[in-house]
Amino acid sequence: MQEASVRGLDALSFGALAEAVPVNKSGIAGLFGSKERLQLAAVERATEIYTEHVIVRARTADRGLARLWALVLAWTEYSRARVFQGGCFFRTVEIEFDMRDGAVHDAVVAAQRSWESYLVHQAQVALDAGELAPGTDPDQVAFEINALLNAANDRSLLLRDDAVYERALAAARALLVARGADLATLR
């Protein structure tokens, strides 16, 4: 997963994995059977790690606006701390597989849809609770937050600039306040 976060899933090979762990190449080939199954296993494990670092951490906050903001903070810390060497694992592989068909593409899409639907759900809960202004589109809120987080991840890697995370947090805070969120909740 660390290698894939830097070089993409296509860079994964039985030989490279055998060099990294104390198992011979044929043992790894026997375990996974194909490169595609190795890639799928990497996506599955990356999803588990992502869930642990972002979703589970945010679940300590109350549902709705507080949890939506906790997700933003947890995602920022996940990317900033370089849980994966290449930043967000899914940013790397979604770009790599965006125009491809097949099981790996479908697994990456499923992971991204799960994340985005969770953001939408928390925005909807916040809207239903009156924490966001009537007429707020939860899909749009989730889209914009996700875009800001992805931009921060990408810029932090390219420019090696940690300050982009504070810019993304400020922008996410502003977009929520513009939609009626209480600034005190967004600390």
C-alpha positions as CSV (number, residue, x, y, z in Angstrom):
1,M,0.0,0.0,0.0
2,Q,2.8,2.4,0.8
3,E,4.4,1.7,-2.6
4,A,1.0,2.1,-4.4
5,S,0.4,5.4,-2.6
6,V,3.6,6.8,-4.2
7,R,3.8,5.0,-7.5
8,G,0.3,3.6,-8.1
9,L,-1.2,0.1,-8.1
10,D,0.5,-0.8,-11.4
11,A,3.9,-0.5,-9.7
12,L,2.9,-3.4,-7.4
13,S,4.5,-6.7,-8.3
14,F,5.1,-10.1,-6.7
15,G,8.9,-9.5,-7.1
16,A,8.9,-6.1,-5.5
17,L,6.7,-7.3,-2.6
18,A,9.0,-10.3,-2.1
19,E,11.9,-7.9,-1.8
20,A,10.1,-5.9,0.8
21,V,8.9,-8.8,3.0
22,P,10.6,-12.0,4.1
23,V,8.6,-14.2,1.6
24,N,9.7,-15.6,-1.7
25,K,8.1,-14.5,-5.0
26,S,6.3,-17.8,-5.6
27,G,4.8,-17.7,-2.1
28,I,3.4,-14.3,-2.7
29,A,2.1,-15.4,-6.2
30,G,0.5,-18.4,-4.5
31,L,-1.2,-16.2,-1.9
32,F,-2.7,-13.7,-4.4
33,G,-2.8,-15.6,-7.6
34,S,-2.7,-12.6,-9.9
35,K,-1.6,-9.0,-10.0
36,E,-5.2,-7.9,-10.0
37,R,-5.9,-9.8,-6.8
38,L,-2.8,-8.2,-5.3
39,Q,-4.1,-4.8,-6.3
40,L,-7.6,-5.6,-4.9
41,A,-6.1,-6.7,-1.6
42,A,-4.1,-3.4,-1.4
43,V,-7.3,-1.4,-2.0
44,E,-9.2,-3.4,0.6
45,R,-6.5,-3.0,3.2
46,A,-6.1,0.7,2.4
47,T,-9.9,1.1,2.9
48,E,-9.6,-0.5,6.3
49,I,-6.7,1.9,7.3
50,Y,-8.6,4.9,5.9
51,T,-11.7,3.9,7.8
52,E,-9.7,3.6,11.0
53,H,-8.0,7.0,10.7
54,V,-10.9,9.0,9.3
55,I,-14.3,7.5,9.8
56,V,-13.8,5.8,13.2
57,R,-12.1,8.9,14.7
58,A,-14.9,11.1,13.6
59,R,-17.6,8.9,15.0
60,T,-16.8,10.3,18.5
61,A,-18.5,13.5,17.5
62,D,-22.2,14.0,17.5
63,R,-24.0,13.2,14.2
64,G,-24.6,16.1,11.8
65,L,-22.5,19.2,11.7
66,A,-20.1,18.2,14.5
67,R,-19.4,14.9,12.8
68,L,-19.1,16.5,9.4
69,W,-16.5,18.8,10.8
70,A,-14.8,16.0,12.6
71,L,-14.5,14.1,9.3
72,V,-12.8,17.2,7.8
73,L,-10.4,17.4,10.7
74,A,-9.7,13.6,10.7
75,W,-9.1,13.5,6.9
76,T,-6.8,16.5,7.1
77,E,-4.8,14.7,9.8
78,Y,-4.8,11.5,7.9
79,S,-3.3,13.2,4.8
80,R,-1.0,15.5,6.8
81,A,0.5,12.7,8.9
82,R,1.3,10.7,5.8
83,V,-0.4,7.6,7.0
84,F,0.4,6.6,3.4
85,Q,3.8,7.9,2.2
86,G,2.2,9.3,-1.0
87,G,-0.5,11.2,0.9
88,C,-4.0,9.9,0.4
89,F,-3.8,6.4,-1.1
90,F,-7.1,6.9,-2.9
91,R,-6.0,10.1,-4.6
92,T,-3.2,8.3,-6.2
93,V,-5.2,5.3,-7.3
94,E,-8.3,7.1,-8.4
95,I,-6.3,9.1,-10.9
96,E,-4.5,5.9,-12.0
97,F,-7.7,4.0,-12.6
98,D,-10.2,6.7,-13.5
99,M,-10.4,5.7,-17.2
100,R,-10.0,2.0,-16.8
101,D,-12.6,-0.7,-16.5
102,G,-12.4,-3.8,-14.3
103,A,-12.5,-5.0,-10.8
104,V,-9.8,-2.6,-9.4
105,H,-11.5,0.4,-10.9
106,D,-14.8,-0.8,-9.4
107,A,-13.2,-1.3,-5.9
108,V,-11.7,2.2,-6.0
109,V,-15.0,3.7,-7.1
110,A,-16.8,1.8,-4.3
111,A,-14.4,3.2,-1.7
112,Q,-14.8,6.7,-3.0
113,R,-18.6,6.5,-3.2
114,S,-18.7,5.1,0.4
115,W,-16.6,8.1,1.6
116,E,-18.6,10.7,-0.3
117,S,-22.0,9.2,0.7
118,Y,-20.9,9.4,4.4
119,L,-20.1,13.1,3.9
120,V,-23.5,13.6,2.2
121,H,-25.3,11.8,5.0
122,Q,-23.7,13.9,7.7
123,A,-24.5,17.1,5.8
124,Q,-28.1,15.8,5.4
125,V,-28.3,15.1,9.2
126,A,-27.0,18.6,9.9
127,L,-29.6,20.1,7.5
128,D,-32.4,18.1,9.1
129,A,-31.3,19.2,12.5
130,G,-31.3,22.9,11.4
131,E,-27.5,23.1,11.7
132,L,-27.4,24.2,8.0
133,A,-29.7,26.7,6.2
134,P,-32.8,25.4,4.6
135,G,-32.2,24.7,0.9
136,T,-28.6,23.6,1.4
137,D,-27.7,20.8,-1.0
138,P,-25.9,18.1,1.0
139,D,-24.5,16.6,-2.2
140,Q,-22.9,20.0,-3.1
141,V,-21.5,20.5,0.4
142,A,-19.9,17.0,0.3
143,F,-18.5,17.7,-3.2
144,E,-17.0,21.0,-2.2
145,I,-15.5,19.6,1.0
146,N,-14.1,16.6,-0.8
147,A,-12.6,18.9,-3.5
148,L,-10.9,21.1,-0.9
149,L,-9.4,18.1,1.0
150,N,-8.2,16.6,-2.3
151,A,-6.6,19.9,-3.3
152,A,-4.8,20.2,0.0
153,N,-3.5,16.7,-0.3
154,D,-2.3,17.2,-3.9
155,R,-0.7,20.6,-3.2
156,S,1.0,19.5,0.0
157,L,2.7,16.7,-2.0
158,L,3.6,18.7,-5.1
159,L,4.7,21.9,-3.3
160,R,5.7,20.3,0.0
161,D,3.7,22.9,1.7
162,D,1.9,22.0,4.9
163,A,0.2,25.4,5.0
164,V,-2.3,24.2,2.4
165,Y,-4.1,22.2,5.0
166,E,-4.9,25.3,7.0
167,R,-6.1,27.0,3.8
168,A,-8.4,24.0,3.1
169,L,-9.7,24.1,6.7
170,A,-10.4,27.8,6.4
171,A,-12.2,27.3,3.1
172,A,-14.3,24.4,4.4
173,R,-15.2,26.4,7.5
174,A,-16.2,29.3,5.3
175,L,-18.4,27.2,3.0
176,L,-20.2,25.7,6.0
177,V,-20.7,29.1,7.7
178,A,-22.0,30.5,4.4
179,R,-24.6,27.7,4.5
180,G,-25.7,28.6,8.0
181,A,-23.3,26.6,10.2
182,D,-22.5,27.9,13.7
183,L,-18.8,28.9,13.6
184,A,-18.4,27.7,17.2
185,T,-19.0,24.2,16.1
186,L,-16.2,24.4,13.5
187,R,-13.2,24.7,15.8
